Amino acid sequence: MTRKKLFAVVAGALLGTSAVFALDQSLTSFVEHQARRDADATARLVLALAEKRTTQAMDVLSQLAQFGKPECAPDYLTTLRAAVFTSPALKEISVLGHDGGVLCTSNGLLENGHRILAGERLPNGDGYAIELIDVDGDQADDMIRIRRVGEGLAALIPSELFLPRLSSEDERPSIHLRMTTASDMEIARMGEHRVAARDYDHTRRQSEKFGYTVDIATPQAAWNARRAELRWLTVIPVSAVGLLLAAFVCLRPRRDEKNPVRDMRQALANGEFIPYYQPIVDIRSGQLRGAEVLMRWRKPDGTIIPPSAFIPLAESSGLIHDMTLALMKSVCAEAGPEIGRRRGMKISFNFAAKLFANDIIVDQVRHIFARSPIKLSQVVFELTERDSIENFTETRRVVAALQGLGARIAIDDVGTGHAGLSYMLKLGVDIIKIDKMFVDAIGTDRNSTTIVETLVDLAHNMRMDIIAEGVENFEQVMHLRDLGIRHAQGYVFAPPLPGSSFLQLVQAIDPEKTQAAADLLRAAPALPAAAG
């Protein structure tokens, strides 16, 4: 072997060894950084959830306080049950005596009161306290109670709901977590209570809002094991380094790989998002009173994609704003003349919560309907519940501005998402829509029937209209009539219809054609065009 060849081999070996050593160091640094980042992200997630649960309980108690002095009368207990049903995180709401003992709860009168294990005032809590409660003598079932100080109301939340559900398939090693209040009262725990400091990496985060502290201990042994699994790369022969680099270049993602947001943006430009109409019916007369507009994605090959497949991504990407504007323009062009001639007919559009966050939407709505036959007095905007409202003040201002144009505002799916009593009281809406979950249980579940009755009473007292959603049989129609509900929608009347089928119904709503309209409504589910 010549000197030059030998030098090249040695130089190549040294260069390859250096590259492999650098790779090993990079992998070690990456694993350690990833461990700390994951622990910090988990701590932030836990604090955000704890703050959310606490704020939800405080909001519910604040709204209940507006109904007067807490008492154990049947009507007041019905209101408490309605608040619990519309706030899924709450286990129960209690009415307390002057000594702090439980007089009654949303679940009924108690034989034995809850035992307070520890408690303290919440920093920045505006007159609220947090307490650890033993409900049945089993510490494993301890609950968190948020109490409105001096007003005899408290909300009970299972302590496990203060912690997020971590996926069992998560690749991160098991962690030990402890959450405490400002005075070190433990309110939630995951894993062992105490761990040896030398065997764990520790992360701490504190809530500025309520003083909660989260301590997370991550076992070092687990991260060392993960490092060992990755070190196999350091024994790769020097010749393989070049092969890996070549493979990386050959297999790296192409720039034109599938991008669903880009595809949706292109579909929007191509006009592929189209309106479907679900009729809203007067269940006393059988006449068509309007429709809720639902978005569908019609691909170039004619395939119809349901909203559940693209609406969540549209909302998270911000495309929902432009898609909603385009949908309103499509309805004005397609059904505007027929709807505009029938002033008693209403047309509803779903509005994501973030659309109410900026008053630019008010000018955009005014511009779209300025030259449309559809008057804004015929338009309803339904506040959907997939996202919570971050700024109630700004949202209320936008709601009032849209109402000032003549439009009406509805809360969609009341009782199943973020909307509860606070939305009804704070936003000044005109309509509430009772979710299918409650409609399905009417006549078979006493609690659900009581909740619907309570919502109906509240809506009537606040001069709101009510629409029942997801009605699927005529027994439900009869129960809804008995409860005083007048308007409903669901497959018992018609599925969401494409524009051509819906316009057939609309064209039959002349005063002389009332019977024809009712006949068409009964036949609507069988229309071939409605199958999509």
C-alpha positions in Angstrom: 0.0 0.0 0.0 1.5 3.4 -1.0 2.0 6.2 1.5 -0.7 8.3 -0.2 -3.3 5.4 0.0 -2.4 4.7 3.7 -2.7 8.4 4.5 -6.1 8.6 2.8 -7.3 5.5 4.8 -6.1 6.9 8.1 -7.5 10.4 7.4 -10.8 8.9 6.3 -10.9 6.7 9.4 -10.1 9.7 11.7 -12.7 11.8 9.9 -15.3 9.1 10.1 -14.5 8.5 13.8 -14.8 12.2 14.6 -18.1 12.4 12.8 -19.4 9.4 14.7 -18.2 10.8 18.0 -19.8 14.2 17.3 -23.0 12.3 16.4 -22.9 10.5 19.8 -22.5 13.7 21.7 -25.3 15.3 19.7 -27.7 12.4 20.5 -26.8 12.7 24.2 -27.5 16.4 24.2 -30.7 15.9 22.3 -32.1 13.3 24.7 -31.3 15.5 27.7 -32.8 18.6 26.1 -35.9 16.6 25.0 -36.4 15.3 28.6 -36.3 18.8 30.1 -38.6 20.2 27.4 -41.2 17.4 27.7 -41.3 17.8 31.5 -41.7 21.6 31.2 -44.4 21.2 28.6 -46.2 18.8 30.8 -46.0 21.2 33.8 -47.4 24.0 31.7 -50.3 21.7 30.5 -51.1 20.7 34.0 -51.2 24.3 35.3 -53.3 25.4 32.3 -55.9 22.7 33.0 -56.0 23.5 36.7 -56.5 27.2 36.1 -59.2 26.3 33.6 -61.1 24.0 36.0 -60.8 26.6 38.8 -62.0 29.4 36.5 -65.0 27.3 35.2 -66.1 26.6 38.8 -65.8 30.3 39.8 -67.8 31.4 36.7 -70.6 28.9 37.5 -70.8 30.0 41.1 -70.7 33.7 40.1 -73.6 33.2 37.7 -75.6 31.2 40.3 -75.2 34.0 42.8 -77.2 36.2 40.5 -80.3 34.0 41.1 -80.5 35.1 44.7 -79.7 33.6 48.1 -78.8 29.9 48.0 -81.5 27.6 49.3 -82.6 24.0 49.3 -86.0 24.6 47.6 -86.8 22.3 44.6 -86.7 25.1 42.0 -83.2 26.2 43.2 -82.0 22.6 43.2 -83.2 22.3 39.6 -81.1 25.4 38.7 -78.1 23.8 40.4 -78.6 20.6 38.4 -78.8 22.6 35.2 -75.5 24.3 36.1 -73.8 20.9 36.7 -75.1 19.4 33.4 -73.8 22.4 31.5 -70.4 22.2 33.2 -69.1 18.6 32.7 -66.1 19.1 35.0 -68.3 19.7 38.1 -69.3 16.7 40.1 -71.9 18.6 42.2 -72.8 22.0 43.6 -73.5 22.4 47.3 -75.5 24.9 49.4 -73.6 25.6 52.6 -74.8 26.7 56.0 -73.3 29.5 58.2 -70.9 27.0 59.8 -69.7 25.8 56.3 -71.6 22.5 56.6 -73.4 21.1 53.6 -77.2 21.7 53.7 -78.0 20.2 50.3 -76.4 19.5 46.9 -77.4 19.4 43.2 -77.7 15.6 43.8 -80.2 16.0 46.6 -80.1 16.3 50.4 -77.1 14.7 52.2 -77.2 12.4 55.2 -73.6 13.2 56.1 -71.7 16.3 55.3 -68.4 16.5 53.5 -65.3 16.6 55.7 -62.8 19.4 55.0 -59.3 18.1 55.2 -57.6 21.4 54.4 -58.3 24.7 52.7 -57.2 28.2 52.0 -58.1 31.4 50.2 -57.2 31.6 46.5 -54.7 34.3 45.7 -56.2 36.6 43.1 -59.4 34.6 43.6 -61.7 37.5 44.3 -63.4 36.0 47.3 -63.0 32.3 46.6 -61.4 29.5 48.6 -60.1 26.1 47.6 -60.6 23.1 49.9 -59.6 19.4 49.9 -62.7 17.4 50.7 -63.2 13.8 52.0 -66.6 12.6 50.7 -66.7 9.0 51.9 -63.7 8.4 54.2 -61.5 7.1 51.3 -58.5 9.4 50.6 -58.2 7.9 47.2 -61.5 9.7 46.3 -60.7 13.1 47.8 -62.2 16.0 45.8 -61.4 19.7 45.3 -64.0 22.2 46.4 -64.1 25.8 45.1 -66.2 27.8 47.6 -67.6 31.3 47.2 -66.7 32.8 50.5 -69.6 34.2 52.6 -72.3 33.3 50.1 -73.1 29.6 50.8 -72.2 28.1 47.4 -69.5 25.6 46.5 -68.6 23.5 43.5 -67.0 20.0 43.8 -64.5 18.8 41.2 -62.8 15.3 41.2 -59.1 15.9 41.8 -58.2 13.7 38.9 -59.8 16.2 36.5 -57.1 18.7 37.5 -54.6 16.5 35.7 -54.5 15.9 31.9 -54.9 12.4 30.5 -51.4 11.4 29.2 -51.5 8.8 26.4 -50.5 5.3 27.3 -48.6 5.2 24.0 -46.5 8.2 25.0 -42.9 7.4 24.4 -41.8 9.6 27.4 -40.7 7.6 30.5 -43.1 7.6 33.5 -43.1 10.8 35.6 -44.0 11.6 39.2 -46.0 14.7 39.5 -47.3 16.7 42.5 -49.5 19.8 42.4 -49.9 22.1 45.4 -51.5 25.4 46.4 -49.7 28.5 47.6 -49.5 27.1 51.1 -48.3 23.7 50.0 -51.7 21.9 50.2 -51.5 18.9 47.9 -54.5 18.9 45.5 -53.3 16.4 42.8 -50.7 13.7 42.4 -49.4 11.3 39.8 -47.0 8.5 40.7 -45.0 8.3 44.0 -45.4 10.9 46.7 -41.7 11.4 47.3 -38.7 10.5 45.2 -34.9 10.6 45.8 -33.5 13.8 44.4 -30.3 12.1 43.1 -32.2 9.6 41.0 -34.5 12.1 39.2 -34.4 15.3 37.1 -36.7 17.8 38.7 -38.9 20.5 37.0 -41.0 23.1 38.7 -43.6 25.5 37.4 -45.9 28.0 39.2 -49.2 29.5 38.3 -49.2 33.3 38.5 -53.0 33.3 38.5 -53.9 31.1 41.5 -50.5 30.3 43.0 -50.6 26.6 42.1 -47.2 24.8 41.9 -46.4 21.7 39.8 -43.3 19.6 40.6 -42.3 16.9 38.1 -39.7 14.3 38.7 -38.4 12.3 35.7 -36.4 9.2 36.4 -32.8 9.5 35.1 -32.5 5.8 34.6 -35.2 5.8 32.0 -33.4 8.6 30.0 -30.1 6.7 30.4 -31.8 3.7 28.9 -33.0 5.7 26.0 -29.5 7.1 25.4 -28.2 3.6 25.4 -30.7 2.6 22.7 -29.5 5.4 20.5 -25.8 4.7 20.9 -25.9 1.8 18.5 -25.3 4.5 15.8 -21.7 5.0 17.2 -20.6 1.5 16.2 -21.6 1.9 12.6 -18.5 1.4 10.3 -17.0 4.5 8.9 -18.2 3.4 5.4 -21.8 3.5 6.6 -21.6 7.2 7.5 -21.6 8.1 3.8 -24.4 5.6 3.1 -26.6 7.2 5.8 -25.9 10.6 4.4 -26.8 9.4 0.9 -29.9 7.7 2.3 -30.9 10.9 4.1 -30.6 12.9 0.9 -32.5 10.3 -1.1 -35.3 9.8 1.4 -35.8 13.3 2.7 -39.4 14.6 2.3 -40.2 16.2 -1.0 -41.2 19.8 -1.1 -44.5 18.8 -2.8 -45.6 16.3 -0.1 -49.2 16.4 0.9 -50.3 19.5 2.8 -53.9 19.4 3.9 -54.1 23.1 4.8 -52.8 24.0 1.3 -55.3 21.6 -0.3 -58.1 23.3 1.7 -56.9 26.7 0.6 -56.9 25.6 -3.0 -60.4 24.0 -2.6 -61.7 27.4 -1.2 -60.3 29.2 -4.2 -62.0 26.6 -6.5 -65.4 27.0 -4.8 -65.5 23.4 -3.6 -67.0 24.3 -0.1 -70.8 24.4 -0.7 -73.9 24.9 1.5 -76.3 22.2 2.6 -79.5 23.2 4.3 -81.2 21.5 7.3 -84.8 22.6 7.6 -86.1 24.1 10.8 -89.8 23.4 11.4 -92.6 24.8 13.4 -93.6 21.6 15.2 -97.1 22.9 16.0 -98.1 23.7 12.4 -95.6 21.6 10.4 -94.5 24.6 8.4 -90.9 25.3 7.3 -89.5 28.3 9.2 -85.9 28.4 8.0 -82.8 26.3 7.8 -79.3 25.9 9.3 -76.6 26.1 6.7 -74.0 23.3 7.0 -70.8 23.3 5.0 -69.8 20.3 2.8 -66.7 19.8 0.7 -67.6 18.7 -2.8 -64.4 17.3 -4.5 -63.9 17.6 -8.3 -65.0 14.0 -8.7 -68.3 14.7 -7.0 -67.4 13.1 -3.6 -69.0 14.9 -0.6 -66.8 15.2 2.4 -68.6 15.7 5.8 -67.6 18.7 8.0 -66.1 16.6 10.8 -63.3 15.7 8.4 -62.2 19.3 7.7 -63.8 21.9 10.1 -61.4 21.2 13.1 -58.4 21.8 10.8 -60.1 24.8 9.2 -60.5 26.4 12.7 -57.0 25.6 14.0 -55.4 26.9 10.8 -57.5 30.1 10.7 -59.1 29.2 7.3 -62.5 29.0 8.9 -62.9 32.8 8.6 -62.6 33.0 4.8 -64.6 29.7 4.5 -67.5 31.2 6.5 -67.5 34.4 4.4 -67.5 32.3 1.2 -70.4 30.1 2.5 -72.5 33.2 3.2 -71.9 34.5 -0.3 -72.8 31.1 -1.8 -76.1 31.1 0.1 -76.9 34.6 -1.0 -76.3 33.7 -4.7 -78.0 30.3 -4.6 -81.0 30.8 -2.3 -81.1 34.6 -1.8 -84.1 35.4 -4.1 -86.4 32.7 -2.7 -85.5 33.3 0.9 -85.7 37.1 0.5 -89.3 36.9 -0.8 -90.4 35.1 2.4 -89.6 37.6 5.2 -90.7 35.1 7.9 -88.0 32.6 7.0 -84.7 32.6 8.9 -81.3 31.3 7.7 -78.6 30.3 10.2 -74.8 30.2 9.9 -72.4 28.5 12.2 -69.8 31.0 13.6 -66.7 29.7 15.4 -65.9 31.6 18.6 -62.8 33.2 17.1 -65.0 35.0 14.5 -66.5 37.0 17.3 -63.1 38.1 18.5 -62.7 40.9 16.1 -65.3 43.5 15.0 -64.0 43.3 11.4 -66.6 40.5 10.9 -69.4 43.1 11.4 -68.3 45.1 8.4 -67.8 41.9 6.3 -71.3 40.7 7.2 -72.8 44.1 6.4 -71.0 44.1 3.0 -72.1 40.6 2.0 -75.8 41.2 2.8 -76.0 44.8 1.6 -77.0 43.8 -2.0 -78.5 40.4 -1.1 -82.3 39.8 -1.2 -81.8 38.2 2.2 -82.3 40.9 4.9 -80.1 40.8 8.0 -83.3 40.5 10.0 -83.6 37.0 8.5 -80.1 36.0 9.5 -79.0 34.0 12.6 -75.4 33.5 13.6 -74.9 30.4 15.8 -72.0 30.5 18.2 -70.3 27.1 18.1 -68.7 25.5 21.1 -65.6 23.8 19.8 -63.4 26.6 21.3 -64.0 28.6 24.4 -64.4 32.4 24.4 -61.2 34.0 25.5 -62.4 37.6 25.7 -66.0 38.0 26.8 -66.0 41.8 26.6 -64.9 41.9 23.0 -67.3 39.0 22.1 -70.2 40.8 23.7 -69.3 43.9 21.8 -69.3 42.1 18.4 -72.6 40.2 19.3 -74.2 43.6 20.1 -72.9 45.1 16.8 -74.3 42.2 14.8 -77.7 42.5 16.6 -77.6 46.2 15.8 -77.5 45.2 12.1 -80.7 43.3 12.7 -79.3 39.8 12.9 -80.0 37.4 15.8 -77.5 35.4 17.8 -77.9 31.8 18.9 -75.9 29.5 21.2 -75.4 26.1 19.5 -75.5 22.7 21.3 -76.2 24.2 24.8 -74.9 22.0 27.6 -72.3 19.9 25.7 -69.3 22.2 25.3 -68.0 25.4 26.7 -71.4 27.2 26.7 -73.3 27.2 29.9 -75.2 29.7 32.1 -72.4 32.2 31.6 -72.9 32.4 27.9 -76.6 32.8 28.3 -76.3 35.5 30.9 -73.2 37.4 29.6 -73.7 37.5 25.8 -77.3 38.6 25.5 -78.1 36.1 22.8 -81.6 35.7 21.2 -81.8 31.9 20.8 -80.6 28.7 22.5 -80.4 25.4 20.7 -80.9 22.3 22.8 -78.4 19.6 21.9 -79.5 16.2 20.5 -78.1 14.5 23.7 -80.9 15.9 25.8 -83.5 15.4 23.1 -82.7 11.7 22.8 -83.3 11.3 26.6 -86.6 13.2 26.8 -89.3 10.9 28.0 -86.9 8.2 29.1 -84.5 9.9 31.5 -86.0 12.1 34.2 -82.9 14.1 34.8 -82.6 15.1 31.2 -86.2 16.0 31.0 -85.7 18.2 34.1 -82.7 19.9 32.5 -84.7 20.7 29.4 -87.6 22.0 31.4 -85.1 24.3 33.3 -83.5 25.5 30.1 -87.0 26.3 28.7 -88.0 28.2 31.8 -84.7 30.2 31.8 -85.0 31.0 28.1 -88.6 32.1 28.4 -87.7 34.3 31.4 -84.9 35.9 29.5 -87.1 36.2 26.4 -85.0 33.8 24.3 -86.4 31.5 21.6 -85.6 27.8 21.7 -84.8 25.3 18.9 -84.4 21.6 19.6 -81.8 19.8 17.5 -81.4 16.2 16.4 -85.1 15.2 16.5 -85.4 11.7 15.1 -89.0 10.5 15.8 -92.5 11.8 16.4 -92.5 10.7 20.0 -89.8 13.3 20.6 -91.8 15.9 18.7 -94.8 15.3 21.1 -92.6 15.6 24.2 -91.1 18.8 22.9 -94.5 20.2 22.2 -95.6 19.4 25.8 -92.5 21.2 27.1 -93.4 24.4 25.3 -90.8 24.2 22.5 -92.0 25.3 19.1 -89.2 24.9 16.7 -87.0 21.9 15.9 -84.7 20.3 13.3 -83.6 16.8 12.7 -83.9 13.7 10.4 -87.6 13.2 11.4 -88.3 16.2 9.2 -85.4 16.2 6.7 -81.6 15.5 6.6 -79.3 18.3 5.4 -80.3 19.0 1.8 -78.4 20.3 -1.2 -79.5 23.6 -2.5 -81.8 22.2 -5.3 -83.8 20.0 -2.9 -84.1 22.7 -0.3 -85.3 25.3 -2.8 -88.2 22.9 -3.7 -89.4 23.2 -0.1 -88.9 27.0 0.0 -90.9 27.5 -3.2 -93.9 25.8 -1.7 -94.1 28.3 1.2 -96.7 30.6 -0.2 -99.8 31.3 1.9 -101.9 29.2 -0.4 -99.5 26.3 -0.4 -99.1 25.6 3.3 -100.3 22.0 2.9 -98.0 21.4 0.0 -95.1 22.6 2.1 -96.0 20.2 4.9 -96.2 17.3 2.4 -92.8 18.2 0.9 -91.3 18.2 4.4 -92.6 14.7 5.1 -91.2 13.5 1.8 -87.8 15.3 2.0 -85.8 12.5 3.5 -86.6 10.3 0.5 -85.4 12.9 -2.1 -82.5 11.2 -4.1 -80.4 14.4 -3.9 -80.5 14.4 -0.1 -78.4 11.2 0.2 -75.1 13.2 0.4 
